[in-house]
Amino acid sequence: MIHDLNILLPEIFLSLSIFTILMLGVFIRKSFNIVFNLTSLILILIIAIILNNSNSTEKIFLDSFIRDPFSNYFKILILISSLFILNSSKNFIKENRLDKFEYPIIILLSILGMFFMVSANDIILFYLGLELQSLSLYILASIDRDNLRSSESGIKYFVLSALSSGLLLYGCSLLYGFTGSTNFDLIADQLSKENVGAVFAMVFILVGLAFKVSAVPFHMWTPDVYEGAPTSITNYFAIVPKVAGLALLIKFMFIPFSNILIEWQTILIFISIASMILGAVAAIVQKNIKRLLAYSSIGHIGYALAGVATGAVSGYESSIIYISIYVVMNIGAFSCLYLLKKDGQYKENISDLSGISKKHPLLAISFLIILFSMAGIPPLAGFFAKFYVFTAVLEQKMYALAIIGLLTTVISAFYYLKIIKTIYFDDSVITFESVKNKTAQVSIFLSCSILLTFFLYPSILSNLVNSLFLS
């Protein structure tokens, strides 16, 4: 029993922490700062707990919950990205009167749901974690109740997410019906017997998971929610749920669906290609930075899914490397948006960046590094992210997928370079205020430093992924 509790220690500690700070928030007036600081401390302590835990693979509760290097890696990635997102956006939250004590608590609840998602070895536990995450995200999307756009984005996300969750649950029920089990390992054994009904169920599950990571053709909510939600929420949406969603996709393909590779590989190749093409083409005409980043994220997910579509361990590893570098790039990109303030308002249009290199050289060079990395320009980290994915794709002789990926990379480079051209060569339009946001500046500095120096030792990340991948 004590051993089981030790395996569940991060989840237990997080749950108790949520209850504790919720009570503090209710009974202490103007408790946002206290709750916010405690939330940051909780995230740091959970990282320490996970790092201190054994890295061996262990299963509890009739093998429904698994602790292994794979789940530990994704949990740490979720915690670190959440920590940076929360702290870099603190000034933005206060200035936009979103400083309610519930805000960081809802973030913690969504993280708890993601923890159960990435550690699930059973359909029921996976779905419970997914719904806990989704319910939290519904609230976050519409947390700015006085803003019509925020309320609208919350409703759009709620309606479409509820539809995808229904399809996913239908797929889960079919999978149970045709295999007679909810356990991933037992499902894998049943699927080796050419179970046509279970293959049908797999399609519904893929549809639900594709929605969660904003993959085409289930991306329709992404641009509107990114644009309508407050920037701090968009920042969270763009990074953390995608990390958990990709972890789930890899886990489903690797364990329960490992014996029906041909059936799901075709679907994932289509989703990957469609996401890369739409992300490259649709972003060109965007004028709002957040909307552009939405289409950019769809494209990036397409590249990550290309690695998963290989059906090989090397492909899964390349996808994990890609999403890890994606996290660093997006933390830097959104941290830059927290510094675009003029007359008490945060600017979101690309035209507002015109000529900022003349008056804000450090901000301009930060945008340059991050956007070049997103475009995959060597020797920045974004280049290596794509390099690992395309290498894995070519190893499996999926030449068409690699060629389309390379072509969309060239097309997407156009709109990244277009922003850089606006920053460096257009006439100055706005002089932004001197924003005293140290945490956002630290986030930008760390992000740019990692992107710039990654080429010195790129194998550090690949070695880490190789050493802790599904064992």
DOVEX-98012 format. One record per residue (C-alpha): residue in three letters; x, y negated, z. Coordinates in nm, 2 decimals, always signed. Example, Ala and Ser with C-alpha at 12.3 -4.5 7.8 and 13.67 -1.06 7.14 Angstrom:
BEGIN
{"ALA" {+1.23 +0.45 +0.78}};
{"SER" {+1.37 +0.11 +0.71}};
***
This chain:
BEGIN
{"MET" {+0.00 +0.00 +0.00}};
{"ILE" {+0.28 -0.24 +0.09}};
{"HIS" {+0.46 -0.15 -0.23}};
{"ASP" {+0.14 -0.23 -0.43}};
{"LEU" {+0.12 -0.57 -0.25}};
{"ASN" {+0.48 -0.64 -0.34}};
{"ILE" {+0.41 -0.58 -0.71}};
{"LEU" {+0.11 -0.82 -0.69}};
{"LEU" {+0.29 -1.08 -0.48}};
{"PRO" {+0.30 -1.35 -0.74}};
{"GLU" {-0.07 -1.32 -0.80}};
{"ILE" {-0.16 -1.30 -0.43}};
{"PHE" {+0.06 -1.60 -0.35}};
{"LEU" {-0.09 -1.80 -0.63}};
{"SER" {-0.45 -1.71 -0.53}};
{"LEU" {-0.39 -1.80 -0.16}};
{"SER" {-0.22 -2.12 -0.27}};
{"ILE" {-0.52 -2.22 -0.48}};
{"PHE" {-0.76 -2.17 -0.19}};
{"THR" {-0.54 -2.36 +0.05}};
{"ILE" {-0.49 -2.67 -0.17}};
{"LEU" {-0.86 -2.67 -0.26}};
{"MET" {-0.94 -2.70 +0.11}};
{"LEU" {-0.68 -2.98 +0.14}};
{"GLY" {-0.83 -3.16 -0.15}};
{"VAL" {-1.18 -3.14 -0.01}};
{"PHE" {-1.10 -3.26 +0.34}};
{"ILE" {-0.83 -3.52 +0.27}};
{"ARG" {-0.93 -3.84 +0.11}};
{"LYS" {-0.73 -3.96 -0.20}};
{"SER" {-0.55 -3.62 -0.19}};
{"PHE" {-0.44 -3.61 -0.56}};
{"ASN" {-0.07 -3.69 -0.49}};
{"ILE" {-0.05 -3.42 -0.21}};
{"VAL" {-0.23 -3.16 -0.42}};
{"PHE" {-0.01 -3.25 -0.72}};
{"ASN" {+0.32 -3.22 -0.53}};
{"LEU" {+0.21 -2.90 -0.37}};
{"THR" {+0.11 -2.76 -0.71}};
{"SER" {+0.47 -2.83 -0.84}};
{"LEU" {+0.61 -2.66 -0.53}};
{"ILE" {+0.39 -2.36 -0.57}};
{"LEU" {+0.50 -2.32 -0.94}};
{"ILE" {+0.87 -2.33 -0.83}};
{"LEU" {+0.81 -2.08 -0.55}};
{"ILE" {+0.63 -1.83 -0.78}};
{"ILE" {+0.92 -1.85 -1.03}};
{"ALA" {+1.15 -1.76 -0.73}};
{"ILE" {+0.93 -1.47 -0.63}};
{"ILE" {+0.92 -1.33 -0.98}};
{"LEU" {+1.30 -1.36 -1.02}};
{"ASN" {+1.35 -1.20 -0.68}};
{"ASN" {+1.12 -0.91 -0.77}};
{"SER" {+1.25 -0.59 -0.91}};
{"ASN" {+1.27 -0.59 -1.29}};
{"SER" {+1.17 -0.22 -1.32}};
{"THR" {+0.84 -0.11 -1.48}};
{"GLU" {+0.58 -0.02 -1.23}};
{"LYS" {+0.20 +0.04 -1.26}};
{"ILE" {-0.07 +0.02 -0.99}};
{"PHE" {-0.45 +0.05 -0.96}};
{"LEU" {-0.48 +0.36 -1.18}};
{"ASP" {-0.22 +0.22 -1.42}};
{"SER" {-0.44 -0.09 -1.50}};
{"PHE" {-0.19 -0.34 -1.37}};
{"ILE" {+0.17 -0.33 -1.49}};
{"ARG" {+0.48 -0.52 -1.37}};
{"ASP" {+0.76 -0.50 -1.62}};
{"PRO" {+1.04 -0.72 -1.77}};
{"PHE" {+0.80 -0.82 -2.05}};
{"SER" {+0.53 -0.95 -1.82}};
{"ASN" {+0.78 -1.12 -1.59}};
{"TYR" {+0.94 -1.30 -1.88}};
{"PHE" {+0.61 -1.44 -2.00}};
{"LYS" {+0.50 -1.54 -1.65}};
{"ILE" {+0.82 -1.74 -1.60}};
{"LEU" {+0.77 -1.90 -1.94}};
{"ILE" {+0.41 -2.00 -1.85}};
{"LEU" {+0.53 -2.14 -1.51}};
{"ILE" {+0.82 -2.34 -1.64}};
{"SER" {+0.62 -2.49 -1.92}};
{"SER" {+0.33 -2.57 -1.69}};
{"LEU" {+0.57 -2.74 -1.44}};
{"PHE" {+0.72 -2.96 -1.71}};
{"ILE" {+0.38 -3.05 -1.86}};
{"LEU" {+0.23 -3.14 -1.53}};
{"ASN" {+0.52 -3.36 -1.41}};
{"SER" {+0.59 -3.53 -1.74}};
{"SER" {+0.22 -3.63 -1.77}};
{"LYS" {+0.17 -3.75 -1.41}};
{"ASN" {+0.18 -4.12 -1.50}};
{"PHE" {-0.06 -4.06 -1.79}};
{"ILE" {-0.30 -3.88 -1.56}};
{"LYS" {-0.30 -4.17 -1.31}};
{"GLU" {-0.33 -4.45 -1.57}};
{"ASN" {-0.62 -4.28 -1.74}};
{"ARG" {-0.80 -4.23 -1.41}};
{"LEU" {-0.79 -3.85 -1.44}};
{"ASP" {-0.62 -3.83 -1.09}};
{"LYS" {-0.88 -3.60 -0.94}};
{"PHE" {-0.75 -3.33 -0.70}};
{"GLU" {-0.93 -3.07 -0.90}};
{"TYR" {-0.70 -3.13 -1.20}};
{"PRO" {-0.39 -2.94 -1.09}};
{"ILE" {-0.61 -2.67 -0.92}};
{"ILE" {-0.78 -2.59 -1.25}};
{"ILE" {-0.44 -2.56 -1.41}};
{"LEU" {-0.34 -2.31 -1.14}};
{"LEU" {-0.66 -2.11 -1.19}};
{"SER" {-0.59 -2.09 -1.57}};
{"ILE" {-0.23 -1.97 -1.49}};
{"LEU" {-0.37 -1.70 -1.25}};
{"GLY" {-0.59 -1.58 -1.54}};
{"MET" {-0.29 -1.57 -1.77}};
{"PHE" {-0.09 -1.37 -1.51}};
{"PHE" {-0.36 -1.10 -1.52}};
{"MET" {-0.37 -1.11 -1.90}};
{"VAL" {+0.00 -1.05 -1.95}};
{"SER" {+0.01 -0.78 -1.68}};
{"ALA" {-0.30 -0.60 -1.79}};
{"ASN" {-0.27 -0.24 -1.90}};
{"ASP" {-0.65 -0.20 -1.91}};
{"ILE" {-0.93 -0.36 -2.11}};
{"ILE" {-1.13 -0.46 -1.81}};
{"LEU" {-0.85 -0.64 -1.63}};
{"PHE" {-0.74 -0.80 -1.95}};
{"TYR" {-1.09 -0.94 -2.02}};
{"LEU" {-1.13 -1.07 -1.66}};
{"GLY" {-0.80 -1.26 -1.69}};
{"LEU" {-0.90 -1.40 -2.03}};
{"GLU" {-1.23 -1.53 -1.90}};
{"LEU" {-1.07 -1.69 -1.59}};
{"GLN" {-0.83 -1.87 -1.82}};
{"SER" {-1.11 -1.97 -2.07}};
{"LEU" {-1.34 -2.10 -1.80}};
{"SER" {-1.06 -2.32 -1.67}};
{"LEU" {-0.98 -2.45 -2.02}};
{"TYR" {-1.34 -2.54 -2.08}};
{"ILE" {-1.33 -2.77 -1.78}};
{"LEU" {-0.99 -2.92 -1.88}};
{"ALA" {-1.10 -3.00 -2.23}};
{"SER" {-1.39 -3.22 -2.11}};
{"ILE" {-1.24 -3.34 -1.78}};
{"ASP" {-1.25 -3.71 -1.89}};
{"ARG" {-1.63 -3.73 -1.85}};
{"ASP" {-1.65 -4.10 -1.93}};
{"ASN" {-1.49 -4.05 -2.27}};
{"LEU" {-1.72 -3.94 -2.55}};
{"ARG" {-1.45 -3.78 -2.75}};
{"SER" {-1.33 -3.57 -2.45}};
{"SER" {-1.68 -3.45 -2.38}};
{"GLU" {-1.73 -3.36 -2.75}};
{"SER" {-1.41 -3.17 -2.77}};
{"GLY" {-1.50 -2.98 -2.45}};
{"ILE" {-1.84 -2.87 -2.60}};
{"LYS" {-1.68 -2.77 -2.93}};
{"TYR" {-1.42 -2.56 -2.75}};
{"PHE" {-1.68 -2.41 -2.52}};
{"VAL" {-1.92 -2.30 -2.80}};
{"LEU" {-1.65 -2.16 -3.03}};
{"SER" {-1.46 -1.99 -2.75}};
{"ALA" {-1.78 -1.83 -2.61}};
{"LEU" {-1.84 -1.69 -2.96}};
{"SER" {-1.49 -1.55 -2.99}};
{"SER" {-1.51 -1.41 -2.64}};
{"GLY" {-1.84 -1.24 -2.73}};
{"LEU" {-1.68 -1.08 -3.04}};
{"LEU" {-1.38 -0.97 -2.84}};
{"LEU" {-1.60 -0.82 -2.57}};
{"TYR" {-1.80 -0.63 -2.83}};
{"GLY" {-1.47 -0.50 -2.97}};
{"CYS" {-1.36 -0.39 -2.62}};
{"SER" {-1.69 -0.21 -2.56}};
{"LEU" {-1.66 -0.03 -2.90}};
{"LEU" {-1.30 +0.07 -2.82}};
{"TYR" {-1.42 +0.22 -2.49}};
{"GLY" {-1.71 +0.39 -2.65}};
{"PHE" {-1.49 +0.55 -2.93}};
{"THR" {-1.19 +0.64 -2.71}};
{"GLY" {-1.36 +0.72 -2.37}};
{"SER" {-1.10 +0.51 -2.18}};
{"THR" {-1.02 +0.15 -2.09}};
{"ASN" {-0.65 +0.22 -2.02}};
{"PHE" {-0.41 +0.11 -2.29}};
{"ASP" {-0.19 +0.42 -2.28}};
{"LEU" {-0.49 +0.66 -2.30}};
{"ILE" {-0.64 +0.45 -2.59}};
{"ALA" {-0.32 +0.49 -2.78}};
{"ASP" {-0.34 +0.87 -2.75}};
{"GLN" {-0.70 +0.87 -2.88}};
{"LEU" {-0.62 +0.64 -3.17}};
{"SER" {-0.37 +0.88 -3.31}};
{"LYS" {-0.66 +1.10 -3.41}};
{"GLU" {-0.77 +0.88 -3.69}};
{"ASN" {-1.06 +0.73 -3.49}};
{"VAL" {-1.24 +0.52 -3.75}};
{"GLY" {-1.48 +0.36 -3.50}};
{"ALA" {-1.19 +0.24 -3.28}};
{"VAL" {-1.02 +0.09 -3.58}};
{"PHE" {-1.34 -0.11 -3.64}};
{"ALA" {-1.32 -0.22 -3.27}};
{"MET" {-0.96 -0.33 -3.32}};
{"VAL" {-1.08 -0.58 -3.59}};
{"PHE" {-1.31 -0.75 -3.34}};
{"ILE" {-1.04 -0.77 -3.07}};
{"LEU" {-0.80 -0.92 -3.33}};
{"VAL" {-1.06 -1.19 -3.41}};
{"GLY" {-1.09 -1.29 -3.05}};
{"LEU" {-0.71 -1.30 -2.99}};
{"ALA" {-0.66 -1.50 -3.31}};
{"PHE" {-0.90 -1.76 -3.18}};
{"LYS" {-0.70 -1.79 -2.86}};
{"VAL" {-0.38 -1.86 -3.04}};
{"SER" {-0.54 -2.09 -3.31}};
{"ALA" {-0.47 -1.87 -3.60}};
{"VAL" {-0.65 -1.92 -3.93}};
{"PRO" {-0.94 -1.86 -4.00}};
{"PHE" {-1.03 -1.90 -3.63}};
{"HIS" {-0.85 -2.24 -3.59}};
{"MET" {-1.14 -2.47 -3.65}};
{"TRP" {-1.16 -2.60 -3.29}};
{"THR" {-0.79 -2.69 -3.27}};
{"PRO" {-0.76 -3.03 -3.45}};
{"ASP" {-1.08 -3.17 -3.29}};
{"VAL" {-1.00 -3.06 -2.94}};
{"TYR" {-0.63 -3.17 -2.96}};
{"GLU" {-0.74 -3.52 -3.08}};
{"GLY" {-1.04 -3.56 -2.84}};
{"ALA" {-0.89 -3.43 -2.52}};
{"PRO" {-0.66 -3.65 -2.31}};
{"THR" {-0.30 -3.61 -2.42}};
{"SER" {-0.20 -3.44 -2.10}};
{"ILE" {-0.46 -3.17 -2.16}};
{"THR" {-0.37 -3.14 -2.53}};
{"ASN" {-0.01 -3.09 -2.42}};
{"TYR" {-0.12 -2.80 -2.20}};
{"PHE" {-0.35 -2.65 -2.47}};
{"ALA" {-0.07 -2.67 -2.73}};
{"ILE" {+0.17 -2.46 -2.53}};
{"VAL" {+0.06 -2.25 -2.23}};
{"PRO" {-0.25 -2.06 -2.36}};
{"LYS" {-0.06 -1.98 -2.68}};
{"VAL" {+0.23 -1.82 -2.49}};
{"ALA" {-0.02 -1.60 -2.30}};
{"GLY" {-0.22 -1.53 -2.63}};
{"LEU" {+0.09 -1.42 -2.82}};
{"ALA" {+0.20 -1.20 -2.52}};
{"LEU" {-0.14 -1.02 -2.54}};
{"LEU" {-0.12 -0.98 -2.92}};
{"ILE" {+0.22 -0.82 -2.89}};
{"LYS" {+0.10 -0.60 -2.61}};
{"PHE" {-0.20 -0.48 -2.80}};
{"MET" {+0.00 -0.40 -3.11}};
{"PHE" {+0.27 -0.23 -2.92}};
{"ILE" {+0.07 -0.01 -2.69}};
{"PRO" {-0.30 +0.07 -2.77}};
{"PHE" {-0.28 +0.00 -3.14}};
{"SER" {+0.07 +0.14 -3.20}};
{"ASN" {-0.06 +0.45 -3.38}};
{"ILE" {-0.28 +0.26 -3.63}};
{"LEU" {+0.00 +0.03 -3.76}};
{"ILE" {-0.12 +0.03 -4.13}};
{"GLU" {-0.47 -0.07 -4.04}};
{"TRP" {-0.39 -0.38 -3.83}};
{"GLN" {-0.07 -0.48 -4.02}};
{"THR" {-0.26 -0.59 -4.33}};
{"ILE" {-0.49 -0.81 -4.12}};
{"LEU" {-0.20 -0.98 -3.93}};
{"ILE" {-0.01 -1.04 -4.26}};
{"PHE" {-0.32 -1.22 -4.40}};
{"ILE" {-0.37 -1.42 -4.08}};
{"SER" {+0.00 -1.51 -4.07}};
{"ILE" {+0.01 -1.63 -4.43}};
{"ALA" {-0.31 -1.82 -4.40}};
{"SER" {-0.19 -2.00 -4.08}};
{"MET" {+0.15 -2.09 -4.24}};
{"ILE" {-0.02 -2.23 -4.56}};
{"LEU" {-0.29 -2.42 -4.38}};
{"GLY" {-0.05 -2.56 -4.12}};
{"ALA" {+0.18 -2.68 -4.39}};
{"VAL" {-0.08 -2.83 -4.63}};
{"ALA" {-0.35 -2.97 -4.39}};
{"ALA" {-0.10 -3.17 -4.18}};
{"ILE" {+0.02 -3.38 -4.47}};
{"VAL" {-0.29 -3.60 -4.48}};
{"GLN" {-0.31 -3.65 -4.10}};
{"LYS" {-0.27 -4.00 -3.95}};
{"ASN" {-0.32 -3.91 -3.59}};
{"ILE" {+0.00 -3.76 -3.42}};
{"LYS" {-0.20 -3.52 -3.20}};
{"ARG" {-0.40 -3.40 -3.50}};
{"LEU" {-0.08 -3.35 -3.69}};
{"LEU" {+0.07 -3.15 -3.40}};
{"ALA" {-0.25 -2.94 -3.40}};
{"TYR" {-0.20 -2.83 -3.76}};
{"SER" {+0.18 -2.80 -3.69}};
{"SER" {+0.10 -2.56 -3.40}};
{"ILE" {-0.12 -2.35 -3.64}};
{"GLY" {+0.17 -2.32 -3.88}};
{"HIS" {+0.41 -2.23 -3.60}};
{"ILE" {+0.17 -1.96 -3.48}};
{"GLY" {+0.17 -1.83 -3.84}};
{"TYR" {+0.55 -1.78 -3.82}};
{"ALA" {+0.53 -1.62 -3.48}};
{"LEU" {+0.26 -1.38 -3.61}};
{"ALA" {+0.49 -1.29 -3.91}};
{"GLY" {+0.72 -1.13 -3.66}};
{"VAL" {+0.44 -0.94 -3.49}};
{"ALA" {+0.31 -0.82 -3.83}};
{"THR" {+0.63 -0.63 -3.89}};
{"GLY" {+0.51 -0.37 -3.64}};
{"ALA" {+0.88 -0.32 -3.53}};
{"VAL" {+1.04 -0.40 -3.20}};
{"SER" {+1.28 -0.64 -3.37}};
{"GLY" {+0.98 -0.83 -3.51}};
{"TYR" {+0.82 -0.85 -3.16}};
{"GLU" {+1.15 -0.98 -3.02}};
{"SER" {+1.18 -1.24 -3.29}};
{"SER" {+0.82 -1.36 -3.21}};
{"ILE" {+0.91 -1.39 -2.84}};
{"ILE" {+1.22 -1.60 -2.94}};
{"TYR" {+1.01 -1.81 -3.17}};
{"ILE" {+0.74 -1.89 -2.90}};
{"SER" {+1.02 -1.97 -2.65}};
{"ILE" {+1.18 -2.23 -2.88}};
{"TYR" {+0.83 -2.36 -2.97}};
{"VAL" {+0.77 -2.43 -2.60}};
{"VAL" {+1.08 -2.64 -2.58}};
{"MET" {+1.00 -2.84 -2.90}};
{"ASN" {+0.65 -2.92 -2.79}};
{"ILE" {+0.73 -3.02 -2.44}};
{"GLY" {+0.97 -3.27 -2.59}};
{"ALA" {+0.73 -3.39 -2.86}};
{"PHE" {+0.44 -3.45 -2.61}};
{"SER" {+0.68 -3.61 -2.36}};
{"CYS" {+0.76 -3.87 -2.63}};
{"LEU" {+0.39 -3.95 -2.66}};
{"TYR" {+0.38 -4.05 -2.29}};
{"LEU" {+0.62 -4.33 -2.38}};
{"LEU" {+0.41 -4.48 -2.66}};
{"LYS" {+0.23 -4.74 -2.45}};
{"LYS" {+0.12 -5.09 -2.55}};
{"ASP" {-0.12 -5.33 -2.37}};
{"GLY" {-0.22 -5.06 -2.12}};
{"GLN" {-0.31 -4.81 -2.40}};
{"TYR" {-0.13 -4.50 -2.53}};
{"LYS" {-0.09 -4.51 -2.91}};
{"GLU" {-0.16 -4.20 -3.11}};
{"ASN" {-0.14 -4.30 -3.48}};
{"ILE" {+0.17 -4.23 -3.69}};
{"SER" {+0.16 -4.58 -3.82}};
{"ASP" {+0.23 -4.71 -3.47}};
{"LEU" {+0.57 -4.55 -3.49}};
{"SER" {+0.67 -4.79 -3.77}};
{"GLY" {+1.03 -4.92 -3.72}};
{"ILE" {+1.06 -4.82 -3.36}};
{"SER" {+1.42 -4.72 -3.42}};
{"LYS" {+1.51 -5.09 -3.41}};
{"LYS" {+1.37 -5.16 -3.06}};
{"HIS" {+1.35 -4.81 -2.91}};
{"PRO" {+1.66 -4.63 -3.05}};
{"LEU" {+1.66 -4.36 -2.78}};
{"LEU" {+1.30 -4.27 -2.84}};
{"ALA" {+1.36 -4.27 -3.21}};
{"ILE" {+1.65 -4.03 -3.19}};
{"SER" {+1.45 -3.80 -2.96}};
{"PHE" {+1.17 -3.79 -3.23}};
{"LEU" {+1.44 -3.72 -3.49}};
{"ILE" {+1.59 -3.42 -3.31}};
{"ILE" {+1.25 -3.27 -3.22}};
{"LEU" {+1.09 -3.32 -3.56}};
{"PHE" {+1.40 -3.19 -3.74}};
{"SER" {+1.39 -2.88 -3.52}};
{"MET" {+1.02 -2.83 -3.59}};
{"ALA" {+1.10 -2.85 -3.96}};
{"GLY" {+1.37 -2.58 -3.92}};
{"ILE" {+1.67 -2.79 -4.01}};
{"PRO" {+2.00 -2.63 -3.91}};
{"PRO" {+2.18 -2.62 -3.68}};
{"LEU" {+1.89 -2.71 -3.44}};
{"ALA" {+1.71 -2.44 -3.24}};
{"GLY" {+1.40 -2.45 -3.46}};
{"PHE" {+1.62 -2.32 -3.75}};
{"PHE" {+1.72 -2.01 -3.54}};
{"ALA" {+1.36 -1.95 -3.44}};
{"LYS" {+1.26 -1.91 -3.81}};
{"PHE" {+1.59 -1.73 -3.89}};
{"TYR" {+1.52 -1.45 -3.64}};
{"VAL" {+1.16 -1.41 -3.77}};
{"PHE" {+1.25 -1.40 -4.14}};
{"THR" {+1.54 -1.16 -4.06}};
{"ALA" {+1.30 -0.92 -3.89}};
{"VAL" {+1.05 -0.96 -4.18}};
{"LEU" {+1.32 -0.88 -4.44}};
{"GLU" {+1.44 -0.58 -4.24}};
{"GLN" {+1.10 -0.43 -4.29}};
{"LYS" {+1.12 -0.52 -4.67}};
{"MET" {+0.81 -0.75 -4.64}};
{"TYR" {+0.95 -0.98 -4.91}};
{"ALA" {+0.62 -1.15 -5.01}};
{"LEU" {+0.56 -1.26 -4.65}};
{"ALA" {+0.92 -1.39 -4.62}};
{"ILE" {+0.90 -1.59 -4.95}};
{"ILE" {+0.56 -1.75 -4.85}};
{"GLY" {+0.71 -1.83 -4.51}};
{"LEU" {+1.01 -2.00 -4.67}};
{"LEU" {+0.79 -2.20 -4.91}};
{"THR" {+0.56 -2.32 -4.64}};
{"THR" {+0.87 -2.42 -4.43}};
{"VAL" {+0.98 -2.65 -4.72}};
{"ILE" {+0.62 -2.80 -4.76}};
{"SER" {+0.59 -2.86 -4.38}};
{"ALA" {+0.93 -3.03 -4.38}};
{"PHE" {+0.76 -3.31 -4.59}};
{"TYR" {+0.53 -3.43 -4.31}};
{"TYR" {+0.80 -3.41 -4.04}};
{"LEU" {+1.04 -3.61 -4.26}};
{"LYS" {+0.75 -3.85 -4.34}};
{"ILE" {+0.73 -3.94 -3.97}};
{"ILE" {+1.11 -3.99 -3.95}};
{"LYS" {+1.09 -4.21 -4.25}};
{"THR" {+0.82 -4.42 -4.08}};
{"ILE" {+1.03 -4.44 -3.76}};
{"TYR" {+1.36 -4.55 -3.93}};
{"PHE" {+1.27 -4.72 -4.26}};
{"ASP" {+0.93 -4.89 -4.22}};
{"ASP" {+0.90 -5.25 -4.08}};
{"SER" {+0.85 -5.27 -3.71}};
{"VAL" {+0.48 -5.32 -3.61}};
{"ILE" {+0.46 -5.26 -3.23}};
{"THR" {+0.71 -5.31 -2.95}};
{"PHE" {+0.61 -5.05 -2.68}};
{"GLU" {+0.61 -5.13 -2.31}};
{"SER" {+0.90 -5.02 -2.10}};
{"VAL" {+0.73 -4.71 -1.94}};
{"LYS" {+0.88 -4.60 -1.61}};
{"ASN" {+0.82 -4.23 -1.65}};
{"LYS" {+1.13 -4.06 -1.53}};
{"THR" {+0.99 -3.71 -1.55}};
{"ALA" {+0.89 -3.75 -1.92}};
{"GLN" {+1.24 -3.89 -1.99}};
{"VAL" {+1.40 -3.59 -1.82}};
{"SER" {+1.18 -3.36 -2.02}};
{"ILE" {+1.28 -3.53 -2.34}};
{"PHE" {+1.65 -3.52 -2.25}};
{"LEU" {+1.64 -3.15 -2.16}};
{"SER" {+1.44 -3.06 -2.46}};
{"CYS" {+1.67 -3.24 -2.70}};
{"SER" {+1.98 -3.10 -2.53}};
{"ILE" {+1.86 -2.74 -2.57}};
{"LEU" {+1.76 -2.80 -2.93}};
{"LEU" {+2.10 -2.96 -3.01}};
{"THR" {+2.32 -2.72 -2.83}};
{"PHE" {+2.14 -2.39 -2.90}};
{"PHE" {+2.36 -2.31 -3.20}};
{"LEU" {+2.67 -2.29 -2.97}};
{"TYR" {+2.54 -1.97 -2.81}};
{"PRO" {+2.21 -1.86 -2.99}};
{"SER" {+2.25 -1.50 -2.88}};
{"ILE" {+2.18 -1.60 -2.51}};
{"LEU" {+1.81 -1.59 -2.58}};
{"SER" {+1.81 -1.29 -2.81}};
{"ASN" {+2.02 -1.09 -2.56}};
{"LEU" {+1.77 -1.19 -2.28}};
{"VAL" {+1.47 -1.08 -2.49}};
{"ASN" {+1.65 -0.75 -2.60}};
{"SER" {+1.73 -0.67 -2.23}};
{"LEU" {+1.39 -0.72 -2.09}};
{"PHE" {+1.16 -0.62 -2.38}};
{"LEU" {+0.89 -0.37 -2.32}};
{"SER" {+1.05 -0.07 -2.15}};
***
